[in-house]
Amino acid sequence: MTAQTLVTTTPAQVPVRRRRRFLGRGGEDRPSWSTTTVLLVCTIAVFLPLYATITMAFKTTSQSVDGQVFSLPSPFSIEGFVQAWELTNFPRGFAISVFVTLVTVVGTVILAAFAAYAIARNWDHRFFRWSFFYLLAAMFLPFPVLALSQVKLTGMVNLDNPIGVALLHVMFQLSFSVLLFTAFIRGLPEELEESARLDGATTWVVFRRIVFPMMAPMSATVAIFAFLASWNDFMMPSLITADSTMQTLPVLQNVFQTQFSSNYNVAFASYLMAMAPAIIVYLFTQRWVMSGVTQGAIK
């Protein structure tokens, strides 16, 4: 390439020429071999344990102890599911987990949306700005650090039950959720809100009818994160809930772990029933996670 060619080359042409190295013969984008390898390894790391869980769950007791973890069950049997259903009192544990998760999701979305809107629209005020920094600092305080104080406080106010667990889940989800909501709201156009205020709308009406509907992608993202964190949580319910009959599904798996030690098909059937709702919810809503986080990052 001559000096004259270098001078006449525009900056807009440089990325196009560099990008051609990653295009196939037909001009379409193709991932590199390293990207394909990483994706393949990650896929195997996720689906291999899931495959082993499913195959073990549908085996009989005699098949589950033969050491052939990845072999297909022959014949298929649901006796493990029947025993796990009875031993763990699955309907009660499932209902408690649904209650805790539902309160967590609704409470997190509503409170985080309120707080994020107030912070984003009053960023110039020191109180709101420092409130945002205070919430971010709370992200560096995991529950194990505060476990002793939380157990003592919930016992003093009679919240050592699923209601107390749900309230603590909401509290520990607020920091990250407010961060996501704030980044998203700051990218929303304020002209619509100003037009509504000129027509006499109050702040509550503006938020309820204009802002919150536009926050739907991020609300779905926050709800999914809150759902997964609450449904899969083991430590907080096990420490906070005093009554063993009011435990969530993840805790029930640990309670009966010794009982399932020789019946692997019952254990894996119980694990599969407990994690199936989370897998189903994520499979149907995972596109909201990516779209919401991406929009919040861009805006």
PAZAPA-4460 file (N, C-alpha, C; in steps of 0.05 Angstrom, whole numbers, plus 32768, in hexadecimal, padded with zeros to 4 digits):
% residues 299
    n_x    n_y    n_z   ca_x   ca_y   ca_z    c_x    c_y    c_z   seq   type   mol
   8011   7FE8   8000   8000   8000   8000   8012   8019   8000     1      M     A
   800D   802B   7FED   801D   8043   7FEB   8015   8058   7FFF     2      T     A
   8026   806D   8000   8020   8083   8012   8007   8091   8009     3      A     A
   8003   8094   7FEE   7FEC   80A1   7FE4   7FD2   8093   7FEC     4      Q     A
   7FD3   8078   7FEB   7FBC   8068   7FF3   7FB6   806C   8010     5      T     A
   7FCB   806D   8021   7FC7   8071   803E   7FB9   808B   8044     6      L     A
   7FC1   80A0   8035   7FB6   80BA   8039   7F98   80BB   8031     7      V     A
   7F91   80AE   801B   7F76   80B0   8011   7F63   809D   8020     8      T     A
   7F6E   808B   8030   7F5C   8078   803E   7F4E   8086   8055     9      T     A
   7F34   8085   8055   7F24   8093   8069   7F22   8081   8082    10      T     A
   7F1D   808D   8099   7F1B   807D   80B2   7F04   806A   80B1    11      P     A
   7EEE   8071   80A2   7ED7   805F   80A1   7EDE   8045   8092    12      A     A
   7EF2   8046   8080   7EF9   802F   8070   7F0A   801B   8080    13      Q     A
   7F18   8024   8094   7F2A   8012   80A3   7F1C   7FFC   80B2    14      V     A
   7F07   8002   80C1   7EF9   7FEB   80CE   7EED   7FD7   80BB    15      P     A
   7EE4   7FE1   80A3   7ED9   7FCE   8090   7EEE   7FBB   8086    16      V     A
   7F06   7FC5   8080   7F1C   7FB4   8076   7F25   7FA0   808B    17      R     A
   7F26   7FAA   80A4   7F2E   7F98   80B9   7F19   7F82   80BE    18      R     A
   7F00   7F8A   80BB   7EEA   7F77   80C0   7EE9   7F61   80AB    19      R     A
   7EF4   7F65   8094   7EF3   7F50   807F   7F02   7F37   8087    20      R     A
   7F15   7F3A   809A   7F24   7F22   80A2   7F12   7F0E   80B1    21      R     A
   7EFB   7F18   80BC   7EEA   7F07   80CC   7ED2   7EFE   80BC    22      F     A
   7ED0   7F04   80A2   7EB9   7EFD   8092   7EC0   7EE4   8081    23      L     A
   7EAC   7ED4   807C   7EAF   7EBD   806B   7EAF   7EC4   804E    24      G     A
   7EAF   7EAF   803D   7EB0   7EB4   8020   7E96   7EC3   8016    25      R     A
   7E80   7EBC   8023   7E67   7EC9   801B   7E63   7EE4   8028    26      G     A
   7E76   7EED   8038   7E74   7F07   8045   7E66   7F06   8060    27      G     A
   7E5D   7EEF   8069   7E4F   7EED   8083   7E63   7EEB   8099    28      E     A
   7E5A   7EF4   80B1   7E6A   7EF2   80C9   7E6D   7ED5   80D2    29      D     A
   7E85   7ECD   80D9   7E89   7EB2   80E3   7E9B   7EB4   80FC    30      R     A
   7E93   7EA7   8112   7EA3   7EA8   812A   7EBE   7E9A   8126    31      P     A
   7ED2   7EA3   8133   7EEC   7E97   8131   7EED   7E7C   813F    32      S     A
   7F02   7E6D   813B   7F04   7E52   8146   7F06   7E53   8165    33      W     A
   7F13   7E68   816F   7F15   7E6B   818C   7EFA   7E70   8199    34      S     A
   7EEA   7E81   818C   7ECF   7E86   8197   7EBE   7E6D   8196    35      T     A
   7EC0   7E5E   8180   7EB1   7E45   817E   7EBA   7E31   8194    36      T     A
   7ED4   7E2F   8199   7EDE   7E1D   81AD   7ED4   7E24   81C9    37      T     A
   7ED5   7E3E   81CF   7ECB   7E46   81EA   7EAE   7E41   81ED    38      V     A
   7E9E   7E47   81D9   7E81   7E41   81DA   7E7B   7E23   81DD    39      L     A
   7E8B   7E13   81CF   7E87   7DF6   81D0   7E8E   7DEB   81EC    40      L     A
   7EA4   7DF5   81F8   7EAB   7DED   8213   7E96   7DF5   8227    41      V     A
   7E8C   7E0E   8225   7E78   7E18   8237   7E5E   7E08   8234    42      C     A
   7E57   7E01   821C   7E3F   7DF1   8217   7E41   7DD5   8224    43      T     A
   7E58   7DC9   8221   7E5C   7DAF   822D   7E5C   7DB0   824B    44      I     A
   7E68   7DC5   8256   7E69   7DC8   8273   7E4D   7DCC   827F    45      A     A
   7E3A   7DD7   8270   7E1F   7DDB   827A   7E0E   7DC3   8275    46      V     A
   7E0F   7DB7   825D   7DFC   7DA2   8256   7E05   7D87   8260    47      F     A
   7E1E   7D83   8265   7E27   7D68   826F   7E1C   7D62   828B    48      L     A
   7E1E   7D75   829E   7E12   7D6F   82B8   7DF3   7D6D   82B7    49      P     A
   7DE7   7D7D   82A5   7DCA   7D7C   82A2   7DC2   7D61   8296    50      L     A
   7DD1   7D57   8283   7DCB   7D3D   8277   7DCE   7D27   828C    51      Y     A
   7DE3   7D28   829D   7DE7   7D14   82B1   7DD0   7D15   82C6    52      A     A
   7DC7   7D2D   82CD   7DB1   7D30   82E0   7D98   7D23   82D5    53      T     A
   7D92   7D28   82BC   7D79   7D1D   82B0   7D7A   7CFE   82AE    54      I     A
   7D91   7CF4   82A5   7D93   7CD7   82A2   7D92   7CC8   82BD    55      T     A
   7D9F   7CD4   82D1   7D9E   7CC8   82EC   7D82   7CC9   82F8    56      M     A
   7D74   7CDF   82F2   7D59   7CE2   82FE   7D46   7CCD   82F4    57      A     A
   7D49   7CC4   82DC   7D36   7CB1   82D0   7D3F   7C94   82D2    58      F     A
   7D54   7C8F   82E2   7D5D   7C73   82E6   7D50   7C67   82FF    59      K     A
   7D51   7C4D   8300   7D48   7C3F   8319   7D5E   7C40   832D    60      T     A
   7D58   7C38   8345   7D6C   7C38   835B   7D84   7C27   8355    61      T     A
   7D7F   7C0F   8349   7D95   7BFD   8343   7DA6   7C08   832C    62      S     A
   7D9A   7C16   8319   7DAA   7C21   8303   7DBA   7C39   830C    63      Q     A
   7DB1   7C48   8320   7DBE   7C60   8329   7DD8   7C5B   8338    64      S     A
   7DDC   7C43   8342   7DF3   7C3C   8352   7E08   7C2C   8342    65      V     A
   7E03   7C29   8328   7E16   7C18   8319   7E2E   7C28   830F    66      D     A
   7E2F   7C42   8314   7E46   7C53   830C   7E45   7C5D   82F0    67      G     A
   7E31   7C56   82E0   7E2E   7C60   82C5   7E1D   7C79   82C5    68      Q     A
   7E2A   7C8F   82CA   7E1B   7CA8   82CD   7E0F   7CB2   82B3    69      V     A
   7E1E   7CAF   829D   7E15   7CBA   8283   7E06   7CA6   8272    70      F     A
   7E02   7C8E   827C   7DF3   7C7B   826C   7DD5   7C81   826D    71      S     A
   7DC7   7C7B   8258   7DAA   7C80   8257   7D9B   7C6C   8269    72      L     A
   7D86   7C75   8276   7D77   7C63   8288   7D69   7C4D   8277    73      P     A
   7D6A   7C35   8280   7D5D   7C1F   8272   7D53   7C0B   8287    74      S     A
   7D39   7C0B   828C   7D24   7C1C   8280   7D22   7C37   828F    75      P     A
   7D13   7C49   8283   7D0E   7C63   8290   7CFB   7C5E   82A8    76      F     A
   7D01   7C6C   82BE   7CF2   7C69   82D6   7CED   7C84   82E3    77      S     A
   7CD5   7C87   82EF   7CCF   7CA0   82FD   7CCD   7C9C   831B    78      I     A
   7CD7   7C85   8324   7CD5   7C7F   8341   7CE5   7C93   8351    79      E     A
   7CFB   7C9E   8346   7D0A   7CB2   8354   7CFA   7CCB   8359    80      G     A
   7CEA   7CD4   8344   7CDA   7CEB   8347   7CC4   7CE7   835C    81      F     A
   7CB8   7CCF   835C   7CA3   7CC9   836F   7CAD   7CCA   838C    82      V     A
   7CC4   7CBE   8390   7CD0   7CBE   83AB   7CD9   7CDA   83B4    83      Q     A
   7CE5   7CE9   83A1   7CEE   7D04   83A8   7CD6   7D16   83AE    84      A     A
   7CC0   7D12   839F   7CA8   7D22   83A3   7C9D   7D1E   83C0    85      W     A
   7C9E   7D05   83C9   7C93   7CFF   83E4   7CA6   7D06   83FA    86      E     A
   7CC0   7D00   83F6   7CD3   7D05   840C   7CD8   7D22   8411    87      L     A
   7CD8   7D32   83FD   7CDD   7D4F   8400   7CC4   7D5F   8404    88      T     A
   7CAD   7D52   8403   7C93   7D61   8403   7C95   7D77   83EE    89      N     A
   7C99   7D6F   83D5   7C9F   7D82   83C0   7C8A   7D98   83BC    90      F     A
   7C70   7D92   83BD   7C5C   7DA8   83B9   7C5F   7DBE   83CD    91      P     A
   7C64   7DB8   83E7   7C67   7DCD   83FB   7C80   7DDD   83F6    92      R     A
   7C97   7DCF   83F1   7CB0   7DDD   83EC   7CAE   7DEE   83D3    93      G     A
   7CA1   7DE4   83BE   7C9D   7DF3   83A5   7C8D   7E0C   83AA    94      F     A
   7C77   7E0A   83B9   7C66   7E21   83BF   7C75   7E36   83CF    95      A     A
   7C85   7E2E   83E2   7C95   7E41   83F1   7CA9   7E4F   83E0    96      I     A
   7CB7   7E40   83CE   7CCA   7E4C   83BC   7CBD   7E60   83A9    97      S     A
   7CA6   7E59   839F   7C97   7E6B   838D   7C8F   7E84   839B    98      V     A
   7C86   7E82   83B4   7C7E   7E9A   83C3   7C96   7EAC   83C8    99      F     A
   7CAC   7EA1   83D1   7CC4   7EB1   83D6   7CCE   7EBE   83BD   100      V     A
   7CCF   7EAF   83A7   7CD9   7EBA   838E   7CC7   7ECF   8383   101      T     A
   7CAC   7ECB   8385   7C99   7EDF   837A   7C9B   7EF9   8389   102      L     A
   7C9D   7EF8   83A4   7CA0   7F10   83B4   7CBA   7F1E   83AD   103      V     A
   7CCF   7F0E   83A9   7CE9   7F1A   83A3   7CE9   7F28   8388   104      T     A
   7CDD   7F1C   8374   7CDD   7F27   8359   7CCD   7F41   8358   105      V     A
   7CB4   7F40   8363   7CA3   7F57   8363   7CAF   7F6E   8373   106      V     A
   7CB8   7F68   838B   7CC4   7F7C   839C   7CDD   7F89   8390   107      G     A
   7CEE   7F78   8384   7D06   7F83   8378   7D01   7F95   8361   108      T     A
   7CEF   7F8D   834F   7CE9   7F9D   8338   7CDD   7FB8   8340   109      V     A
   7CC9   7FB7   8352   7CBC   7FD0   8359   7CCE   7FE3   8368   110      I     A
   7CDB   7FD9   837D   7CEC   7FEB   838D   7D04   7FF5   837E   111      L     A
   7D11   7FE3   836E   7D28   7FEC   835E   7D20   8000   8349   112      A     A
   7D09   7FFC   833D   7D00   800F   8328   7CFA   802B   8335   113      A     A
   7CED   802B   834C   7CE8   8045   835A   7D03   8053   8360   114      F     A
   7D15   8044   836D   7D2E   8050   8375   7D3F   8059   835D   115      A     A
   7D40   8049   8348   7D50   8050   8331   7D45   8069   8323   116      A     A
   7D2A   806B   8321   7D1E   8083   8314   7D24   809C   8324   117      Y     A
   7D22   809B   833E   7D28   80B2   834F   7D45   80BA   834C   118      A     A
   7D57   80A6   834B   7D74   80AC   8349   7D7B   80B7   832E   119      I     A
   7D71   80AB   8319   7D78   80B3   82FE   7D6E   80CF   82F7   120      A     A
   7D56   80D6   8300   7D4B   80F0   82FA   7D53   8106   830D   121      R     A
   7D61   80FF   8322   7D6B   8113   8336   7D89   810F   833A   122      N     A
   7D97   8108   8325   7DB4   8102   8328   7DC4   811A   8331   123      W     A
   7DBB   8132   832A   7DCA   814A   8332   7DC8   8150   8350   124      D     A
   7DB5   8144   835E   7DB3   8149   837B   7DC6   8135   8389   125      H     A
   7DD4   8140   839C   7DE8   8130   83AA   7DDC   8118   83B9   126      R     A
   7DC4   811C   83C5   7DB8   8106   83D4   7DB2   80EE   83C3   127      F     A
   7DA7   80F2   83AB   7DA1   80DB   8399   7DBA   80CF   838E   128      F     A
   7DCE   80DF   8387   7DE7   80D5   837D   7DF5   80C3   8391   129      R     A
   7DF6   80CD   83AA   7E04   80BE   83BF   7DF3   80A5   83C7   130      W     A
   7DD9   80A7   83C4   7DC8   808F   83C9   7DCE   8079   83B5   131      S     A
   7DD4   8081   839C   7DDB   806D   8388   7DF6   8060   838F   132      F     A
   7E09   8070   8397   7E23   8065   83A0   7E20   8053   83B8   133      F     A
   7E0E   805A   83CA   7E0A   804A   83E2   7DFF   802E   83DA   134      Y     A
   7DEC   802E   83C7   7DE1   8015   83BE   7DF6   8004   83B0   135      L     A
   7E07   8011   83A0   7E1C   8002   8393   7E30   7FF6   83A7   136      L     A
   7E35   8005   83BC   7E47   7FFA   83D1   7E3C   7FE1   83DE   137      A     A
   7E21   7FE0   83DF   7E14   7FC8   83EC   7E19   7FAF   83DB   138      A     A
   7E20   7FB2   83C2   7E25   7F9A   83B1   7E3E   7F8B   83BB   139      M     A
   7E4F   7F98   83CA   7E68   7F8C   83D3   7E64   7F7F   83EF   140      F     A
   7E4B   7F7E   83F9   7E46   7F71   8412   7E35   7F58   840E   141      L     A
   7E42   7F41   840B   7E32   7F28   8407   7E24   7F20   8420   142      P     A
   7E10   7F0E   841C   7E00   7F06   8433   7E10   7EF7   8448   143      F     A
   7E24   7EE6   8442   7E33   7ED9   8457   7E40   7EEC   846B   144      P     A
   7E47   7F04   8462   7E54   7F18   8474   7E3F   7F22   8488   145      V     A
   7E26   7F24   847F   7E11   7F2F   8490   7DFF   7F1A   849B   146      L     A
   7E06   7F01   8498   7DF3   7EEB   849F   7DEC   7EEC   84BC   147      A     A
   7DFF   7EEF   84CE   7DF9   7EEE   84EB   7DE6   7F04   84F3   148      L     A
   7DEB   7F1C   84EA   7DDA   7F32   84F1   7DBE   7F2F   84E5   149      S     A
   7DBC   7F25   84CD   7DA2   7F21   84C0   7D92   7F0C   84CE   150      Q     A
   7D9F   7EF6   84D6   7D91   7EE1   84E4   7D86   7EEB   84FF   151      V     A
   7D96   7EFB   850D   7D8D   7F06   8526   7D77   7F19   8523   152      K     A
   7D78   7F2B   850F   7D63   7F3F   850B   7D49   7F32   8503   153      L     A
   7D4A   7F1F   84F0   7D31   7F12   84E7   7D24   7F03   84FE   154      T     A
   7D34   7EF7   8510   7D29   7EE9   8527   7D1C   7EFC   853A   155      G     A
   7D27   7F14   853E   7D1C   7F28   8551   7D01   7F33   8547   156      M     A
   7CFD   7F36   852D   7CE4   7F41   8523   7CD2   7F2C   8517   157      V     A
   7CD7   7F13   851E   7CC6   7EFC   8516   7CC4   7EFA   84F7   158      N     A
   7CDB   7EFE   84EA   7CDC   7EFA   84CD   7CEE   7EE3   84C5   159      L     A
   7CF2   7ED0   84D8   7D02   7EB8   84D2   7CF1   7EA3   84C3   160      D     A
   7CE6   7EAC   84AC   7CD3   7E9B   849D   7CD7   7EA3   847F   161      N     A
   7CC8   7E97   846D   7CCB   7E9E   8450   7CC6   7EBB   844A   162      P     A
   7CB5   7EC9   845A   7CB1   7EE6   8455   7CCB   7EF5   845A   163      I     A
   7CD9   7EEF   846F   7CF2   7EFC   8475   7D07   7EF6   8460   164      G     A
   7D07   7EDD   8456   7D1A   7ED5   8441   7D14   7EE6   8428   165      V     A
   7CFB   7EE9   8420   7CF4   7EF9   8409   7CFC   7F16   840C   166      A     A
   7CF8   7F22   8423   7D00   7F3D   8428   7D1E   7F41   8426   167      L     A
   7D2D   7F2E   8430   7D4A   7F2F   842E   7D54   7F2C   8411   168      L     A
   7D46   7F1A   8402   7D4D   7F17   83E6   7D49   7F32   83D7   169      H     A
   7D33   7F3F   83DD   7D2E   7F59   83D0   7D44   7F6D   83D7   170      V     A
   7D4C   7F6E   83F1   7D60   7F81   83FA   7D7B   7F7C   83EC   171      M     A
   7D83   7F62   83EA   7D9D   7F5C   83DE   7D9C   7F5E   83BF   172      F     A
   7D85   7F5F   83B3   7D83   7F62   8396   7D81   7F7F   838D   173      Q     A
   7D7C   7F92   83A0   7D77   7FAD   8399   7D8F   7FBB   838C   174      L     A
   7DA6   7FB6   8396   7DBE   7FC5   838C   7DC2   7FC0   836E   175      S     A
   7DC4   7FA7   8367   7DC9   7FA0   834B   7DB1   7FA8   8339   176      F     A
   7D99   7FA6   8343   7D81   7FAD   8334   7D80   7FCB   832F   177      S     A
   7D86   7FDB   8344   7D86   7FF8   8340   7D9B   8000   832D   178      V     A
   7DB2   7FF3   832D   7DC7   7FF9   8319   7DBD   7FF5   82FD   179      L     A
   7DB0   7FDF   82F8   7DA6   7FD9   82DD   7D90   7FED   82D5   180      L     A
   7D7D   7FF2   82E7   7D67   8005   82E1   7D72   8021   82DC   181      F     A
   7D85   802A   82EC   7D8F   8045   82E9   7D9C   8049   82CF   182      T     A
   7DAC   8036   82C6   7DBA   8038   82AC   7DA5   8038   8296   183      A     A
   7D90   802A   8299   7D7B   8029   8284   7D6B   8043   8284   184      F     A
   7D63   804D   829B   7D52   8065   829C   7D61   807E   8292   185      I     A
   7D7A   807F   8297   7D89   8097   828E   7D8B   8099   8270   186      R     A
   7D85   8083   8262   7D84   8084   8245   7D69   8089   8239   187      G     A
   7D54   808A   824A   7D39   8090   8240   7D36   80AE   823B   188      L     A
   7D28   80B5   8226   7D24   80D1   821F   7D13   80DF   8234   189      P     A
   7D1B   80F6   823E   7D0C   8105   8252   7CF7   8117   8245   190      E     A
   7CF7   8119   822B   7CE3   812A   821E   7CC7   8120   8222   191      E     A
   7CC3   8106   8223   7CA8   80FB   8227   7C9E   8102   8243   192      L     A
   7CB0   8101   8257   7CA8   8108   8272   7CA1   8126   8274   193      E     A
   7CB1   8136   8267   7CAC   8153   8268   7C91   815A   825B   194      E     A
   7C8B   814C   8245   7C71   8151   8237   7C5A   8149   8249   195      S     A
   7C5D   8133   8257   7C48   812A   8269   7C44   813D   8281   196      A     A
   7C5A   8148   828B   7C58   815B   82A1   7C4B   8175   8297   197      R     A
   7C50   817D   827F   7C42   8195   8274   7C24   8191   8272   198      L     A
   7C1C   8178   826F   7BFF   8172   826D   7BF3   816E   8289   199      D     A
   7C03   8172   829E   7BF9   8170   82B9   7BFD   8156   82C7   200      G     A
   7C0D   8144   82BC   7C12   812A   82C9   7C25   812D   82E0   201      A     A
   7C20   811F   82F6   7C32   811F   830D   7C49   810C   8308   202      T     A
   7C5D   810C   831A   7C74   80FB   8317   7C6B   80DD   8318   203      T     A
   7C58   80D7   832A   7C4F   80BB   832B   7C42   80B2   8312   204      W     A
   7C31   80C4   8306   7C24   80BD   82ED   7C38   80BA   82D6   205      V     A
   7C4C   80CB   82D5   7C61   80C9   82C1   7C70   80AF   82C3   206      V     A
   7C77   80A7   82DC   7C86   808E   82E0   7C74   8076   82D9   207      F     A
   7C5B   8076   82E1   7C4A   805F   82DE   7C41   805B   82C1   208      R     A
   7C3C   8071   82B3   7C30   806E   8298   7C45   8071   8282   209      R     A
   7C5C   807D   8287   7C6F   8083   8272   7C89   8074   8277   210      I     A
   7C96   8079   828E   7CB0   806E   8293   7CB0   8050   8298   211      V     A
   7C9F   8047   82AA   7CA0   802A   82B1   7C99   8018   8299   212      F     A
   7C85   801F   8287   7C81   800E   8270   7C9A   800D   825D   213      P     A
   7CA9   8023   825B   7CC1   8023   824A   7CD7   8013   8257   214      M     A
   7CD5   800E   8271   7CEA   7FFE   827F   7CE4   7FE0   827E   215      M     A
   7CD1   7FD8   826D   7CCA   7FBB   826D   7CE1   7FA8   8268   216      A     A
   7CF3   7FAE   8254   7D09   7F9B   8250   7D1B   7F98   8268   217      P     A
   7D22   7FAF   8275   7D33   7FAD   828C   7D24   7FA2   82A4   218      M     A
   7D0A   7FA7   82A6   7CFB   7F9A   82BC   7CFB   7F7C   82B9   219      S     A
   7CF9   7F72   82A1   7CFA   7F55   829D   7D15   7F4A   82A4   220      A     A
   7D2A   7F59   829D   7D45   7F50   82A3   7D49   7F4F   82C1   221      T     A
   7D41   7F64   82D0   7D44   7F64   82ED   7D34   7F4E   82F9   222      V     A
   7D1B   7F49   82EF   7D0A   7F34   82FA   7D17   7F18   82F6   223      A     A
   7D24   7F14   82E0   7D31   7EFA   82DB   7D48   7EF5   82EE   224      I     A
   7D59   7F0A   82F1   7D6F   7F08   8303   7D66   7F03   8320   225      F     A
   7D51   7F11   8328   7D46   7F0E   8343   7D3A   7EF2   8346   226      A     A
   7D2C   7EE8   8332   7D21   7ECD   8333   7D36   7EB8   8337   227      F     A
   7D4B   7EB9   8326   7D60   7EA4   8328   7D6E   7EA6   8343   228      L     A
   7D74   7EBE   834C   7D82   7EC1   8366   7D72   7EB7   837D   229      A     A
   7D58   7EBC   837D   7D46   7EB4   8393   7D40   7E96   8392   230      S     A
   7D3A   7E8C   837A   7D33   7E70   8378   7D4A   7E5D   837F   231      W     A
   7D62   7E64   8378   7D79   7E53   837C   7D88   7E58   8396   232      N     A
   7D7E   7E6B   83A6   7D8D   7E72   83BF   7D8A   7E5C   83D3   233      D     A
   7DA0   7E55   83DF   7DA0   7E40   83F4   7DA7   7E4B   8410   234      F     A
   7DBC   7E5D   8411   7DC6   7E65   842A   7DB2   7E76   843B   235      M     A
   7DA6   7E89   842E   7D94   7E9B   843D   7D7C   7E8D   8448   236      M     A
   7D6D   7E7D   8439   7D56   7E6F   8445   7D5F   7E5B   845B   237      P     A
   7D75   7E4E   8457   7D7E   7E3A   846B   7D85   7E47   8486   238      S     A
   7D8F   7E60   8485   7D97   7E6E   849E   7D80   7E7E   84AA   239      L     A
   7D6F   7E89   849A   7D5A   7E9B   84A4   7D41   7E8B   84AD   240      I     A
   7D38   7E78   849D   7D1F   7E6A   84A4   7D24   7E56   84BB   241      T     A
   7D15   7E5B   84D1   7D19   7E4A   84E9   7D09   7E30   84E7   242      A     A
   7CF2   7E30   84DA   7CE2   7E18   84D7   7CEB   7E08   84BF   243      D     A
   7CF3   7DEF   84C5   7CFD   7DDE   84AF   7CE7   7DD6   849B   244      S     A
   7CCE   7DD8   84A3   7CB9   7DD1   8491   7CB2   7DE7   847E   245      T     A
   7CBE   7DFF   8482   7CB9   7E16   8471   7CD0   7E1D   845F   246      M     A
   7CE1   7E09   8459   7CF9   7E0E   8449   7CF3   7E0D   842B   247      Q     A
   7D04   7E1B   841C   7D01   7E1B   83FF   7D0E   7E02   83F3   248      T     A
   7D0A   7DFE   83D9   7D13   7DE6   83CC   7D32   7DE2   83CE   249      L     A
   7D42   7DF6   83C9   7D5F   7DF1   83CB   7D68   7DE7   83E6   250      P     A
   7D5B   7DF1   83FB   7D62   7DE7   8416   7D58   7DCB   841B   251      V     A
   7D41   7DC4   8410   7D37   7DA9   8413   7D4A   7D94   8406   252      L     A
   7D57   7D9C   83F0   7D6A   7D8A   83E4   7D81   7D82   83F7   253      Q     A
   7D8A   7D96   8406   7D9F   7D91   8419   7D96   7D81   8431   254      N     A
   7D7D   7D86   843A   7D73   7D78   8451   7D71   7D5A   844C   255      V     A
   7D6A   7D52   8433   7D67   7D36   842D   7D80   7D2A   841E   256      F     A
   7D96   7D39   841F   7DAD   7D30   8410   7DB8   7D15   841B   257      Q     A
   7DB9   7D12   8435   7DC2   7CF9   8441   7DAF   7CE2   843B   258      T     A
   7D96   7CE9   843B   7D82   7CD4   8435   7D84   7CCA   8418   259      Q     A
   7D8D   7CDD   8406   7D8F   7CD6   83EA   7DAB   7CCA   83E3   260      F     A
   7DBC   7CC7   83F7   7DD8   7CC0   83F0   7DDA   7CA6   83E2   261      S     A
   7DC9   7C93   83E7   7DCA   7C79   83DA   7DB7   7C76   83C2   262      S     A
   7DA3   7C88   83C1   7D90   7C88   83AC   7D95   7CA0   839A   263      N     A
   7DA7   7C9D   8388   7DAF   7CB4   8377   7D99   7CBC   8364   264      Y     A
   7D88   7CA9   835C   7D73   7CB0   834A   7D5F   7CC2   8358   265      N     A
   7D5A   7CBE   8372   7D47   7CCF   8381   7D54   7CEB   8385   266      V     A
   7D6E   7CEB   838B   7D7B   7D05   838E   7D7B   7D16   8375   267      A     A
   7D82   7D0A   835E   7D83   7D19   8345   7D67   7D20   833C   268      F     A
   7D53   7D0F   8341   7D38   7D16   833B   7D2F   7D2F   834B   269      A     A
   7D36   7D2F   8364   7D2F   7D46   8375   7D3D   7D60   836B   270      S     A
   7D57   7D5D   8364   7D65   7D75   835A   7D59   7D7F   833F   271      Y     A
   7D51   7D6C   832E   7D46   7D73   8315   7D2B   7D82   8318   272      L     A
   7D1A   7D78   832A   7D01   7D85   8330   7D05   7DA1   833B   273      M     A
   7D1A   7DA5   834B   7D1E   7DBF   8358   7D29   7DD3   8344   274      A     A
   7D3A   7DCA   8331   7D46   7DDE   831F   7D37   7DE1   8305   275      M     A
   7D23   7DD0   8300   7D14   7DD1   82E7   7D05   7DEC   82E4   276      A     A
   7CF8   7DF7   82F8   7CEB   7E11   82F4   7CFE   7E27   82EC   277      P     A
   7D16   7E28   82F8   7D2A   7E3D   82F1   7D33   7E39   82D4   278      A     A
   7D38   7E21   82CC   7D41   7E1C   82B0   7D2B   7E24   829C   279      I     A
   7D12   7E1D   82A2   7CFC   7E23   8290   7CF9   7E41   828E   280      I     A
   7CF9   7E4F   82A4   7CF5   7E6C   82A4   7D0C   7E7A   8294   281      V     A
   7D24   7E71   8299   7D3B   7E7E   828B   7D3A   7E78   826D   282      Y     A
   7D33   7E60   8265   7D32   7E5A   8248   7D1D   7E6B   823A   283      L     A
   7D07   7E71   8247   7CF3   7E82   823A   7CF7   7EA0   823C   284      F     A
   7D09   7EA8   824E   7D0D   7EC4   8253   7D2A   7ECE   824F   285      T     A
   7D3C   7EBC   8246   7D58   7EC4   8245   7D5D   7EDB   8231   286      Q     A
   7D4C   7EDE   821C   7D4F   7EF3   8209   7D4B   7F0E   8216   287      R     A
   7D3A   7F0F   822B   7D36   7F29   8239   7D4F   7F31   8249   288      W     A
   7D5E   7F1D   8252   7D76   7F23   8261   7D8A   7F31   8250   289      V     A
   7D8F   7F26   8238   7DA3   7F32   8226   7D9A   7F4D   821C   290      M     A
   7D80   7F4F   8214   7D77   7F68   8209   7D76   7F7E   821D   291      S     A
   7D6E   7F78   8236   7D6C   7F8C   824B   7D88   7F96   8253   292      G     A
   7D9B   7F83   8257   7DB5   7F8C   825F   7DC3   7F9B   8249   293      V     A
   7DBF   7F93   8230   7DCC   7FA0   821A   7DC1   7FBD   8216   294      T     A
   7DA6   7FC0   8219   7D9B   7FDA   8216   7DA4   7FED   822D   295      Q     A
   7DA6   7FE2   8245   7DAF   7FF2   825B   7DCC   7FFA   8258   296      G     A
   7DDC   7FE8   824D   7DF9   7FEF   8249   7DFD   8004   8234   297      A     A
   7DED   8001   821E   7DF0   8015   8208   7DE6   8030   820F   298      I     A
   7DCF   8031   821D   7DC4   804B   8224   7DD2   8057   823C   299      K     A
***
